[in-house]
Amino acid sequence: MSAWSGYDSYLFDLDGTLVDTAPDINAALNVSLNKAGLAGVDIGLTRHWVGHGSRMLINQALAYLAQPERDIEPLLEDFLSHYRNNLAIHSRIYPGVEQTLAQLKTNGAKLAVVTNKLAELSEPLLNDIQLADYFDLIVSGDTAHTPKPDPAPVLLCLEAFEMTPQQTLFVGDSDTDVNAALAAGIDVVCVRDGYNHGADVTTLGASGVIDSFLELLG
């Protein structure tokens, strides 16, 4: 019996947890930077920056390129324009995710995505990559009044599912996820190799760290 099986509802971060989205995010980011006459950035940097929304991603890229005073709006527009049309070109579902989601759903668990990605991006991505049907609810960065690390998106799920914190597990990859979950009073585990902003995932205060999604099954 897994320590992480047996919950009645499971909440999942998207980028770096369910799907390796960095290749397509990096491509869109570099398109926007190049159109602004700036150099592109390595995908390794993008993996560190993902998780706080599109605006923060571009701000971090501009800071890295020593362009912190540059107007972000044109870059954001170009980024979103390219990314909307190329959401799942090179992005890949992590190993074990589909098998785990299918089994949890068969077991009767309620499943939700809780992401800081805008709804206009998260919902089409989940459809394009054929994960949407596993989920009873998708909470995006602009769904609740405040995104993660605020607990509002997590509390929204608990209310919608009519679940208590004790019945629910959050599965994420960063301090953003851990802080949101803990503030809502629910257990949280982190995948070891997600997008964790360069932090050692074992130091984030999660209830546990998993190397495979299959660890969520009994």
Disulfide bonds with the S-S distance in Angstrom:
none
